[in-house]
Amino acid sequence: MKVKRSIKYALEHKNVIPFFQPITNRDKEIIKYEALVRIVEFEGGAKKILFPSDFLAISMNSGLYIKIAKEMLEQSLSFFLDRDEKVSINFLPNDFFNSSIMDALMEHIQKFDSPQRIVIEITENEGVENFQRLAKVVKKLKSMGVLIAIDDFGSGYANYAHIMEIKPDYIKIDGSLIQNILTDNDSKILVQSIVRFAKDLNITTVAEFVESEEIFELLKEYGVDEFQGYYFGRPTDLIS
């Protein structure tokens, strides 16, 4: 109940905000930002940041998730409307079936001179009940020029068959594989396999959780195209 009240208060006072984490190319140039939802609270004059693990599940169970999703769309896409970088926004599969969220997305897409600067990340770890319906919506978005990314590839529902059908523009390699890549041979083999598969289909690969120069150099050697992680920058409140 306390978290639910915090979410409601945050929505009413515009304290649901996007933090943005940079994504770079092989030359360490920032080409894209991923929007990550945060809630800002003030307790006794001290600023406190709530992470998705603190409130997202409760927001879904209490019916507040849609408002959070629409707030993220509004702030993130409005902020990047006149910038040069791409902006990447996370969508759960059910978001594509929600008319309120999709209407908001369509409205913002129409404002962009270049919809190719909008990247929709499909992020889910527990399977998609109606994958064919999801693929149909994704196809419509792609026809409008929006780019599609599959998040956390190498875990969860994101399998090779789905990639073949959706034909995303990006594959984001699961962070657990990247974190262990220096010491775990299985992770090395799987990452190399994903990169080869993506290159054969002309799909750009993005490595998450890149936290050191050593990991960065190894991933470049493997042929990874883009990079995200604390080595390049933590999520920050660019809007404020």
Secondary structure, DSSP 4 states (H G I P E B T S, - for coil): -HHHHHHHHHHHTT-EEEEEEEEE-TTS-EEEEEEEEEEEEEETTEEEEE-HHHHHHHHHHTT-HHHHHHHHHHHHHHHTTTSSSEEEEEE-GGGGG-HHHHHHHHHHHTT-S-GGGEEEEE--SS--TTHHHHHHHHHHHHHTT-EEEEEEETSTT--HHHHHHH--SEEEE-HHHHHTTTT-HHHHHHHHHHHHHHHHTT-EEEE----SHHHHHHHHHHT--EEESTTT---B-S--
